[in-house]
């Protein structure tokens, strides 16, 4: 069994993401960032998320010119 590679997203990025949300509802988070509620909770709490998810999220934020 392979070990999941984890990545921590910078708190400043998470703070900027949070400022964009009008609510914390799962569908709003999914539509804005393409991540689920559990991933969002981990980000808010400063926990690491799966590396592949972090890469996709950061690419999406760059594409949307958030970061």
N, C-alpha and C positions, 0 to 999 in steps of 0.2 A: 504494500500500500504506500502511495506517495504522500508526502506531507504537503499540505496547502501552503503556498507562499502568500504571506500577508504584507500589506502595505498600509502605512498610516498617511492620511491626507492632512496637509497643514491646517492648523486651526484657523488661520486667516481665510483660507478658501472655504472652510465649512461655515464660518461666520458670514461670509459674503453670500453663500448659498442660502443660509437661513433668512437673510434680509430680503431675499427675492420671493419668499413664499408668503402667500396670503393666509394659508392655513397649513396645518400639519396632517391633513387627511392623506391616506395612502394614494388615492388617485391623483391628487395634486402633485405629490412628490414624484410619482411615476411619470406624469406628463412633463414635468419640468426637467427632471434629471435622469430618468430612465432607471431608477433604482427603487427597491422595495422599502417598506417601512422599517423592517429589521435592519437593513443596511444603513438607513438614515439615522436610526437610533444609535447604532455603533459609531457613526461619524460624529454625532452630537456629543457623545460621551468620550470622544477622543480615542476610541479603540481602532485597531487595525481592521481592515476589510480585505477580502480576497484580492490578490494582486490584479487579476484579470478584470475584475469589476472596477478597481481603482483606475486602471489604464483607460477603460471605456468611458468612465465618468469624466476624467480629466480631458480626454479628447473631445467629449461632447461640450464641456465647459469652454474649452478653447475655441471650438467651432462656433459656439453661440456668443463668443467674445465676453464671457463672464470673467475669465482670468487671463 
